Structure formats: structure tokens, C-alpha cells
Amino acid sequence: RTKNRPLVTGQLSSLQAKVFATVLGVVSVLWLGFFVNWLSAGLALAAELFYIFIYTLLLKRRTSQNIVWGGAAGAMPVLIGFSAVTNSLSWSAAALFLIIFLWTPPHYWPLSIKYKDDYQAAGVPMLPVVANPNRVALEIVIYSYAMVLSTFLLIPIAPMGLIYTATAVLGGAWFVFEAHLYLTVLFIAIGVDPLLFVKLF
């Protein structure tokens, strides 16, 4: 999956990548601090540190729930953007953070199923690598329900109107339907595979 990236192909050395990432991270935090506000700068710094040290170095290669925790870093831009505009945080921002946090697993686990062999070869214990397909599909469905339910929090908190409510209901129903469809297809595949094996061999 990452074989064509500059660091992998040797176009960039490890040192060059670290220097570039450090400069970019420091400059972005200082830019937010001096030209926007220090709350958004602090949140950006927290997101960077969490992603580097907690997710990448501590959890990514140690737990199959790595992407769940990684979702916390992935949801931080919501808080950064909200605070950049308002110079504050609120329950609305927290609800948006929760939506993206809960959306991350059902979004990424299907992709990690596709690249399961790559993760296994790299020693990254993504859930599809260490768990059976039934469990992966079930967790995708559970997180899908949780994510959809979290979208309804904005209705009383923000508050949101009829257009948002209708969109959340219809979009959420479609999201859950797709998750169940994936689970159904998986169960069918598990049942058909042994039959094909017997027929062919």
C-alpha cells in the first residue's frame, strides 16, 4: 500500500523526513498561535504529540484496537477548526469530535481487510489480521450504530433543524444498511468457501 511513497522508495531519507515533519509541525503550531489563537495552537500540538507518541509509537504495533485510538487524533481537526473560529470549545464541538471518532473504525477496517497481507507482513496487528472475519464484521456494525446515534446528539445540542435531522436519519440508515450488507455478504462467503473447496478439490 505504501510502496510508492518517497520514504519507502528512497527519494527521501529517514532524516530528511523527520526534519521536514518537525519543521512543518512546529511552524504550523506557531502560525496558529500567533495568527489565529493559542487554544487552537495548543490543540494542534496535542494532536501531533498524541499521533506520534501515543498512536504511532505506543499503540499501533501493540493492539488490534490501534485504529480506534488513532481516531482520537484523526478527530482533533474538528476541535482545532472550531476553536480557531470561536476561540472556545463547546458541547457541539465535542459531539462533532465523537462522530468522527466513532466513524473511524467502520471506515478503516474494511480498508485494512483489503490490505490485510500488507499489515501482517509489516507486523501491524490490525483487527482483520488477528481476529476472524465474523468479529471484524460485527465490530464494524457495532461502531456503525454508535456513530449514527452520535450524529443525533447535535440535534438538541447545536441545535440543528429539520434538514440536518432528516439528513442524519436517512444518511445514518444508509450507513447502517451498508454495514449489515457487508456482514451478510461475509457470512455467505464463509458458507460458500468450504463448498467451493469440496467441489474443486
Contacts in CASP RR format, 6 or more apart in sequence:
PFRMAT RR
TARGET T0000
AUTHOR 0000-0000-0000
METHOD contacts of the structure
MODEL  1
RTKNRPLVTGQLSSLQAKVFATVLGVVSVLWLGFFVNWLSAGLALAAELF
YIFIYTLLLKRRTSQNIVWGGAAGAMPVLIGFSAVTNSLSWSAAALFLII
FLWTPPHYWPLSIKYKDDYQAAGVPMLPVVANPNRVALEIVIYSYAMVLS
TFLLIPIAPMGLIYTATAVLGGAWFVFEAHLYLTVLFIAIGVDPLLFVKL
F
1 115 0 8 1.000
1 118 0 8 1.000
2 8 0 8 1.000
2 118 0 8 1.000
3 9 0 8 1.000
6 12 0 8 1.000
6 17 0 8 1.000
7 14 0 8 1.000
7 17 0 8 1.000
12 20 0 8 1.000
25 48 0 8 1.000
28 44 0 8 1.000
29 41 0 8 1.000
29 42 0 8 1.000
29 44 0 8 1.000
29 45 0 8 1.000
29 48 0 8 1.000
30 41 0 8 1.000
32 38 0 8 1.000
32 40 0 8 1.000
32 41 0 8 1.000
32 42 0 8 1.000
32 44 0 8 1.000
32 80 0 8 1.000
32 84 0 8 1.000
33 40 0 8 1.000
33 41 0 8 1.000
33 42 0 8 1.000
36 84 0 8 1.000
37 83 0 8 1.000
37 84 0 8 1.000
37 87 0 8 1.000
39 83 0 8 1.000
39 87 0 8 1.000
39 88 0 8 1.000
39 89 0 8 1.000
40 80 0 8 1.000
40 81 0 8 1.000
40 83 0 8 1.000
40 84 0 8 1.000
40 87 0 8 1.000
43 76 0 8 1.000
43 79 0 8 1.000
43 80 0 8 1.000
43 83 0 8 1.000
44 76 0 8 1.000
44 80 0 8 1.000
46 76 0 8 1.000
47 73 0 8 1.000
47 74 0 8 1.000
47 76 0 8 1.000
47 77 0 8 1.000
47 80 0 8 1.000
50 72 0 8 1.000
50 73 0 8 1.000
50 76 0 8 1.000
51 70 0 8 1.000
51 73 0 8 1.000
51 74 0 8 1.000
54 69 0 8 1.000
54 73 0 8 1.000
55 66 0 8 1.000
55 69 0 8 1.000
55 70 0 8 1.000
55 72 0 8 1.000
55 73 0 8 1.000
59 65 0 8 1.000
59 66 0 8 1.000
59 69 0 8 1.000
59 70 0 8 1.000
60 66 0 8 1.000
60 124 0 8 1.000
61 123 0 8 1.000
61 124 0 8 1.000
61 125 0 8 1.000
62 125 0 8 1.000
63 69 0 8 1.000
63 125 0 8 1.000
64 125 0 8 1.000
64 126 0 8 1.000
64 127 0 8 1.000
64 129 0 8 1.000
64 130 0 8 1.000
64 131 0 8 1.000
65 127 0 8 1.000
66 124 0 8 1.000
66 125 0 8 1.000
66 126 0 8 1.000
67 104 0 8 1.000
67 105 0 8 1.000
67 108 0 8 1.000
67 109 0 8 1.000
67 112 0 8 1.000
67 126 0 8 1.000
67 127 0 8 1.000
68 104 0 8 1.000
68 105 0 8 1.000
70 104 0 8 1.000
71 100 0 8 1.000
71 101 0 8 1.000
71 104 0 8 1.000
71 105 0 8 1.000
72 101 0 8 1.000
74 100 0 8 1.000
74 101 0 8 1.000
74 104 0 8 1.000
75 96 0 8 1.000
75 97 0 8 1.000
75 98 0 8 1.000
75 99 0 8 1.000
75 100 0 8 1.000
75 101 0 8 1.000
75 104 0 8 1.000
76 97 0 8 1.000
78 93 0 8 1.000
78 96 0 8 1.000
78 97 0 8 1.000
78 100 0 8 1.000
79 89 0 8 1.000
79 93 0 8 1.000
79 97 0 8 1.000
82 89 0 8 1.000
82 90 0 8 1.000
82 92 0 8 1.000
82 93 0 8 1.000
82 96 0 8 1.000
83 89 0 8 1.000
83 93 0 8 1.000
91 157 0 8 1.000
92 154 0 8 1.000
92 157 0 8 1.000
92 158 0 8 1.000
95 150 0 8 1.000
95 153 0 8 1.000
95 154 0 8 1.000
95 157 0 8 1.000
95 158 0 8 1.000
96 154 0 8 1.000
98 150 0 8 1.000
98 153 0 8 1.000
99 147 0 8 1.000
99 150 0 8 1.000
99 151 0 8 1.000
99 154 0 8 1.000
102 143 0 8 1.000
102 146 0 8 1.000
102 147 0 8 1.000
102 150 0 8 1.000
103 143 0 8 1.000
103 147 0 8 1.000
105 139 0 8 1.000
105 140 0 8 1.000
105 143 0 8 1.000
106 140 0 8 1.000
106 141 0 8 1.000
106 143 0 8 1.000
106 144 0 8 1.000
106 147 0 8 1.000
106 175 0 8 1.000
106 179 0 8 1.000
109 126 0 8 1.000
109 127 0 8 1.000
109 128 0 8 1.000
109 136 0 8 1.000
109 139 0 8 1.000
109 140 0 8 1.000
110 140 0 8 1.000
110 182 0 8 1.000
112 119 0 8 1.000
112 126 0 8 1.000
112 127 0 8 1.000
112 128 0 8 1.000
112 129 0 8 1.000
113 128 0 8 1.000
113 133 0 8 1.000
113 136 0 8 1.000
116 126 0 8 1.000
116 128 0 8 1.000
116 129 0 8 1.000
119 125 0 8 1.000
119 126 0 8 1.000
119 128 0 8 1.000
119 129 0 8 1.000
120 129 0 8 1.000
123 129 0 8 1.000
127 135 0 8 1.000
127 136 0 8 1.000
127 139 0 8 1.000
128 136 0 8 1.000
133 186 0 8 1.000
133 190 0 8 1.000
134 186 0 8 1.000
134 187 0 8 1.000
134 190 0 8 1.000
137 182 0 8 1.000
137 183 0 8 1.000
137 186 0 8 1.000
137 187 0 8 1.000
138 183 0 8 1.000
140 179 0 8 1.000
140 182 0 8 1.000
140 183 0 8 1.000
141 176 0 8 1.000
141 179 0 8 1.000
141 180 0 8 1.000
141 183 0 8 1.000
144 175 0 8 1.000
144 176 0 8 1.000
144 178 0 8 1.000
144 179 0 8 1.000
145 176 0 8 1.000
145 179 0 8 1.000
147 175 0 8 1.000
148 168 0 8 1.000
148 171 0 8 1.000
148 172 0 8 1.000
148 173 0 8 1.000
148 175 0 8 1.000
148 176 0 8 1.000
151 168 0 8 1.000
151 172 0 8 1.000
152 168 0 8 1.000
154 160 0 8 1.000
154 164 0 8 1.000
154 168 0 8 1.000
155 161 0 8 1.000
155 164 0 8 1.000
155 165 0 8 1.000
155 168 0 8 1.000
158 164 0 8 1.000
160 168 0 8 1.000
END
